[in-house]
Amino acid sequence: MSAHCMLTGARPGFGNRISHSHRRTSRRFDPNIHTKRYWLPSEGRYVRLRLTTKAIRTVDTIGAEAAVARIRARGVKI
């Protein structure tokens, strides 16, 4: 399962774990991804979106229809 947000495009970041002795090892910062269902009245169906928590708040503000339009404008198939 790829860890990226359909609306914001957030992807994992990479960096280093630094131990007490200051040794550095590779680590990955994953975005906080959730799968959420939204009803689209214009299409008469539910869509399942993989969104970060920030994007979920954005959908609550702008609405599901506008969010799906933005996702499709980015070229993501829903």
Backbone bond lengths (Angstrom), bond angles and torsions (degrees), N, CA, C in turn:
res aa  C-N    CA-C-N  psi(-1)  N-CA   C-N-CA  omega(-1)  CA-C   N-CA-C  phi
1 M - - - 1.445 - - 1.522 108.08 -
2 S 1.309 117.33 121.34 1.454 119.74 -177.61 1.522 110.19 -76.83
3 A 1.309 115.96 137.29 1.460 121.48 -177.06 1.514 110.17 -93.70
4 H 1.353 116.19 72.85 1.457 118.44 173.29 1.522 109.57 -140.72
5 C 1.317 115.00 152.19 1.462 122.41 -176.72 1.524 109.34 -88.93
6 M 1.316 116.77 135.09 1.453 120.86 -178.89 1.529 111.85 -71.08
7 L 1.340 118.01 -30.47 1.461 120.93 -175.98 1.521 112.49 -89.76
8 T 1.311 117.16 -50.74 1.467 120.19 -175.45 1.517 112.95 -91.73
9 G 1.337 117.55 -19.22 1.453 120.49 -178.60 1.518 113.39 78.58
10 A 1.331 117.39 12.91 1.464 120.83 179.89 1.520 110.01 -61.45
11 R 1.316 116.47 132.29 1.461 123.35 179.75 1.526 109.21 -125.57
12 P 1.336 117.40 169.61 1.463 118.99 178.87 1.525 111.50 -62.28
13 G 1.336 114.79 144.87 1.458 121.13 172.21 1.519 108.02 -104.22
14 F 1.310 116.56 158.60 1.460 119.51 -177.86 1.520 109.59 -124.73
15 G 1.319 115.94 148.78 1.448 120.91 179.91 1.517 109.96 -163.92
16 N 1.310 115.29 -153.99 1.463 120.69 -177.81 1.508 111.00 -124.56
17 R 1.336 114.84 141.74 1.460 121.32 164.95 1.509 105.72 -83.95
18 I 1.303 117.33 135.85 1.459 119.56 179.05 1.522 107.53 -119.64
19 S 1.328 116.41 116.84 1.461 121.49 -177.45 1.527 110.14 -78.24
20 H 1.315 114.79 175.85 1.458 120.51 178.25 1.531 111.33 -59.74
21 S 1.334 115.92 -35.28 1.465 120.05 179.12 1.537 111.81 -83.69
22 H 1.326 116.28 3.73 1.458 124.62 176.54 1.527 113.97 72.74
23 R 1.342 116.66 23.67 1.466 120.21 170.49 1.518 107.48 -76.52
24 R 1.314 116.85 143.42 1.455 120.85 -178.11 1.525 110.44 -111.76
25 T 1.315 115.75 129.03 1.455 121.59 174.13 1.526 107.88 -128.59
26 S 1.299 115.45 154.60 1.455 122.02 -174.86 1.522 111.12 -70.01
27 R 1.333 116.46 143.39 1.460 121.50 173.93 1.510 109.82 -144.60
28 R 1.323 115.65 170.60 1.458 121.99 -175.48 1.526 109.12 -131.57
29 F 1.324 117.55 131.98 1.463 123.22 177.14 1.533 107.48 -101.09
30 D 1.340 116.83 103.89 1.463 120.61 -178.98 1.527 110.35 -85.78
31 P 1.341 117.67 141.47 1.464 119.72 174.15 1.533 109.92 -70.56
32 N 1.320 116.36 156.57 1.464 122.50 -177.09 1.535 108.98 -82.43
33 I 1.340 115.84 85.45 1.462 122.42 -172.91 1.529 110.90 -92.42
34 H 1.341 115.53 135.35 1.460 122.58 174.79 1.523 108.46 -130.94
35 T 1.328 116.19 149.07 1.458 121.36 173.91 1.517 107.16 -98.26
36 K 1.326 116.00 126.35 1.464 120.34 -176.12 1.528 109.40 -136.22
37 R 1.337 115.78 142.36 1.461 121.92 179.24 1.519 109.84 -99.09
38 Y 1.321 116.15 135.88 1.465 121.35 176.54 1.519 108.69 -128.15
39 W 1.334 116.11 142.69 1.455 122.13 177.19 1.521 109.02 -87.28
40 L 1.335 116.11 128.66 1.463 121.64 175.44 1.523 108.03 -108.41
41 P 1.338 117.84 104.11 1.469 119.65 -178.43 1.530 112.53 -64.17
42 S 1.336 117.81 -31.74 1.465 120.02 -177.76 1.526 111.67 -66.29
43 E 1.344 116.83 -31.12 1.464 120.59 179.67 1.521 112.46 -101.42
44 G 1.336 116.48 -10.40 1.459 120.72 -179.91 1.506 113.64 66.29
45 R 1.329 117.07 34.09 1.469 120.47 -178.94 1.528 110.69 -152.45
46 Y 1.335 114.50 166.31 1.457 121.18 173.50 1.519 109.11 -89.01
47 V 1.328 116.59 148.18 1.459 120.98 169.70 1.516 107.65 -121.27
48 R 1.306 116.18 143.96 1.455 122.45 -179.96 1.529 107.48 -105.38
49 L 1.331 116.52 117.71 1.464 121.81 -176.21 1.517 110.41 -115.39
50 R 1.331 115.72 141.73 1.468 121.81 174.45 1.520 107.07 -100.54
51 L 1.340 116.34 106.42 1.458 121.97 -171.35 1.519 111.78 -128.17
52 T 1.339 115.27 151.93 1.458 120.26 169.62 1.526 107.84 -77.12
53 T 1.321 116.72 165.90 1.457 119.97 179.37 1.526 110.90 -64.29
54 K 1.319 118.17 -33.07 1.464 121.15 176.08 1.526 110.31 -63.83
55 A 1.329 117.13 -41.73 1.460 121.41 179.73 1.531 111.17 -68.05
56 I 1.328 117.99 -33.61 1.465 120.98 176.87 1.523 109.76 -62.69
57 R 1.326 117.03 -41.12 1.470 120.37 176.11 1.519 110.94 -65.18
58 T 1.330 117.53 -36.11 1.462 121.56 177.13 1.526 110.55 -64.03
59 V 1.331 117.68 -43.42 1.461 121.70 178.56 1.529 109.61 -63.21
60 D 1.322 118.19 -38.71 1.463 120.98 177.39 1.528 110.97 -61.56
61 T 1.333 117.30 -31.52 1.462 121.77 -178.40 1.530 111.54 -81.72
62 I 1.331 117.53 -50.11 1.470 120.29 -172.58 1.518 113.58 -92.72
63 G 1.312 117.80 -16.93 1.460 121.72 -179.75 1.525 111.53 97.67
64 A 1.335 114.56 156.80 1.465 120.84 -176.35 1.523 112.05 -68.31
65 E 1.337 117.10 -38.59 1.474 119.99 -178.44 1.530 111.21 -61.82
66 A 1.334 116.73 -46.54 1.465 121.22 -179.45 1.526 110.61 -66.74
67 A 1.334 116.82 -37.57 1.460 120.45 179.48 1.526 110.85 -65.36
68 V 1.322 117.08 -42.94 1.469 120.79 178.75 1.524 109.94 -64.88
69 A 1.335 117.17 -37.00 1.470 120.42 177.39 1.527 110.36 -62.80
70 R 1.339 117.38 -41.46 1.474 121.28 177.69 1.525 111.37 -64.71
71 I 1.339 116.04 -41.00 1.468 120.34 -179.78 1.524 109.92 -63.84
72 R 1.325 116.16 -43.77 1.468 119.85 179.02 1.521 111.48 -66.96
73 A 1.331 117.71 -32.05 1.472 121.02 177.43 1.523 110.48 -66.33
74 R 1.323 117.91 -28.84 1.465 121.61 176.32 1.520 111.51 -76.09
75 G 1.346 117.91 -9.55 1.455 121.37 177.63 1.505 114.43 94.98
76 V 1.331 117.64 12.83 1.460 121.48 179.63 1.529 108.40 -89.39
77 K 1.325 116.95 131.54 1.454 121.33 179.75 1.523 109.70 -84.13
78 I 1.329 115.52 132.98 1.479 120.32 178.98 1.517 108.64 -119.56
